[in-house]
């Protein structure tokens, strides 16, 4: 796979790397931003970092910015709100557009769209916050079976995920105080696999990077594991049968296009013991640190980090307002 470097003459001044924010993924975002800034400087491109910690000052800090490189994740940065604000200011930005970002961040709505384009997903249901926990737990078990995962509908990086063991723990998970809208999903033990889609809207070129597998000590690929705070081992490229790799490729591209994602996206799957690849969710702004999944997948495809950042930066020039 060959991706060209951007010409610094096309990106002189007016570039800001937006990062930080107030979501649970703030620290991961900051790591991404410093890696991106270093790559831009290596490419001869001058850029500054804007931390989205103070929303009231964002407008002033964006004065003179023509292109925003989004190295941010989670609510407020990945869910379409920031993208919409940048569009009102006429500022180009990297990643997916407003609608794709908003829908992709909402796991249940994203699954509905992914299923409509032939992607295989796990059965799921929204948790009714008005129902009594005992009754809701019974309903969930009737619909999905006894083995389920409880997680927020609109958080990334496995934030707030719970894997209850039996009905009593399910009731406990449903009664814990939280400001999140929850969903329940059937739990299948299997391998945690991610693939990334790279796309060029102008040429129609699309490709996926080699799959990466996360091997964790527990039953779940947790937030701690994703942030490097747990004993997690990564294998890239993951050793998978050809049929499974083909399925991952087809489903990731179908989900990317069906959801209207732009330029790049990362798709998380569970591969079951019988070889089924089941789509879990999409990340429209995956982490960009040097040790993150996307950089590791690019490295396995012999794509240098600066070329990956160049591809993402080039995508900012596309006007996504016409097609989300």
N, C-alpha and C positions, 0 to 999 in steps of 0.2 A: 504494500500500500504506500503510495507516494503523495504527500501533501506538501505544497509549496509554502515557502516563507512569505510573509507579507512584505511589501515594499514600504520602508519607513517613510518615504516621501508621500505616501497616501494617507499617513496618519501623523501629521505634524500638529501638535497642540490640541487642546480641547478634549483630552481623553481622561476619564476618571474610572478608577476601579471601585465599585460600590460594594461594601461588605458590612460585616458586623450584624446590625439589627438587634432585635429584642427577642428573637425566638430561642428555643432550646438548642438550636444549631449554630448559635453565635460563634463559639470558639472554632468550630470546623470552618466556618466562613472566613474567619480572620486568617487561618492557616492557608486557605486557598488564595486569599487576596495577596499575601506576601509572596507566594510562589508565582502568581500571575504577574505581579509588578516586577519581579526579578526577570522574568522571561521577556516582558515588554522592553525593559531597559537593555537586555542583551540584544534585542532586535533593533536597538537604536531609537526606540519610541519613548518619548517623555510622557509620563502619566503620574497622576496623584491618587491617593487613596481617600475615599470618603466613607466614614463609618456612619451607618444609618442608625446610630444610637439616639440622635436627637432629631426626631421627625420635623419639629417646628423650624429647624434651621436648614432643612434639606434644600429648599428652593434657592436660598442665598448661596449655598455651597455649590449648587449646580450652575451658577452664573458663568457663562463662557464655555461650558461643557458641550461638545458636539456628539461625543460617543461615550456611552457608559458600558464598561465591561462588568457584568454582574457576577461577582464572586460571593454570592450570598445564598442562603438556603432557609427554608422554613417559612412560617407565616409572616406576611408583610413583605417578603422579598421574592418569594417563589410562587405566590398564589394569584398573581395578576395585578395586585394593587400597585406595586412599584412600576410594573410595565405600563399600566394605564397612565400613571402620573408622568412618566417619561414621554409618552406619546403626546400628551397635552402640551408638553414643553417643546416638542419637535426634536427630541434627542434620540439618536440611534442607540440601540442597546443589543447586547448579545442574548442568545437563548430564544426561547419560545415566546409567542405573542400573548396577549391578554387572555383570550378565551382558552387557548391550550393550557396556559399556566394555571388558570383558575380551575378548569375541569380536572386536569391531571392531579392537582393537589387534593381533590376530593376523591378519596379512594373508591367509594361506592359508585359515584357517577363515572369515574374513569373506567371501572370494571364493566359497567353497562355498555359503554362505547366500545371498549376492547372486545367484548363478547360479540358485539354486532358485526365486527369485521373478522370473525373467525378465531379469535384468540381464546385459548383454554384457560379458564380461571377456576378458583376455588369458590364453593358456595358460600354465601355471606348474607347477612341481614343487618339492618340498622337496629341499634339498641334503643328501645323506647324509654326515654328518661322519666316519663310520667308513670310508668308501671311499677308495681311493687317488685322488689328484687327477686323474691321467690317465684312469682308468677312469670317474670321475664326470663329467668333462668330455665324454667320448665319449657317455655315456648321455644327458646333458642335450642335446647337439647332435642325437642321434638323435630325441629326443622333441620338442624345441622348435625345431630348426633352428639355423643358425649364428649368428643375431643374437639375443643374449639380454642381459638385465640381471641382475646379481647384487645382492641387497639383504637386509638383516636382516628377519626375519619380524615382529619386534615393536618396531620403531623408527619414529618419525615424522619429518617435516621432511626427508625424503630423506637421513637420516643413514646413512652407510656404503654408499651406493649406488655400484655400479661398472658400467661399460659396456665390457666387454672387446672388443677388436678382434681377432677370430680365436681359434683354439683355444689358442695359446700364452698369450695374455693371460687366457683363461678359466681355464686351469690355474693361472696365477699368482694370480688372484683367489680361487680355491678353497683355495690353500695359505697365504695370508696369515693371520697370527695374529689371531684374533678370538674374543671371548667370545660372539658373537651366533649365534643359529640362523639359517641362511641359506636363501634360496629363489632359484630361477631363474625368470625370466619372459620370454616372447617380447618382443622389442623391435620396435615399430613407430614409424618416424619420423612425426611429426605435430605437432599444436598442443596445448600444455599448457593445458587449460581446467579451471576449478573453478566449482562452483555450490554455493550454501548453501540448506539447507532450514530453514524456520521453521515451527514447529508448536505448536498449542494443544490439548493433550489433552482439556481440558474441553469445548471446542466442536467438535473435529474439524477445525478450520481448519488448512490446510497450504498453504504457498506456497514458491516458490524465489525467491531474489534473482537479479538479472541476472548472467550468466556473466562471469567475468574470465579474461583470457588473459595468460599470462606468456611473453614473448619473450626468450629467453636467447641469449648469444653462442655457447654450445656446443650439444651434442646433448641435454643433459639439464637439467631444472629442478632444480638442485642445492640442497644445504643452504645454500651460500654465497649463492645467488641469493635463496632464501626469506628469509634473514636480512639482506638488503640489503648483502652484502659482495661482490656480483658485479654486472656490468653487465647488469641485467635491467630490461626495460620492461614495464609493465602496461597493458592496454587493457580498460576496463570502461565500458559493456557491450561484450563481444567481438562483433565483426561476424561473424555466423554465419548460414547459411541457416535458414529457418524450420523445415524438417524436422529439422535438427540440434538446434536449440534445443528443439523438442518432445521429441526423444529424450533429451536431457540432463535435461529436467524429469521425464519419466516414469521414467527409470532412477534418478535421485537420490531421488525420493520412494519408489520401490519398495525401494531399498536401505535408506533411512532406516527405513522401517516394517518391512521384513523382518528387519533387525538389531535392532529394538527400541529404536532411538535415541529420545531424548526432547528436546523443546523446540527444539533446533537442532543442525545438523551440517553439515560441509563435505565435498563429494565431489569427488575429483580424477579427471579423465578425460584420455585422449589422443584427439584427433579426427584420424583418419587422412586421407590425401590424397584418398581416395575418399568421405569424408563419414561414416565410421562413428564413433560415439561409444562408446569402450571404457572401462569403469569400472576405475580403478586401486585406489582405497582410500577409506576414510572417515576423517575426523578428528572425533571426538566432542567435543573441546575445542579448536576452532580458535583461533588467536591473536586477541587482542582489542585490539591496539595501534591507534592512530588511522590508521596507514598500512598496517595489515594487510589481507589479502584480504577478510575478513568486513566490516570497516568500509567498505572501498571499494565492495563490492557493495551494502551497505546505502545508502551515499550515492547510488549510481547509481539506487536505487529511491526516492530522496527520503525515506529513513528517517534521521532524525537519530541521532547516536551515543547520546544519552541514552535514546532510545526503544528502540534495540536492546538496551541494557543493561537497561532496564526489562523487556523481554520475557523476557530470560534469567533475571532475578531472580524474576519471577513464576513461572517454571517450577519453582523450588525447592520450592514448596508441594505439588507432586504427590508422593504416596507411590508410588515405583516398585518397592517390594519385591514387590508382588503380580504384576507383569508384567515384571520385569527392567528 
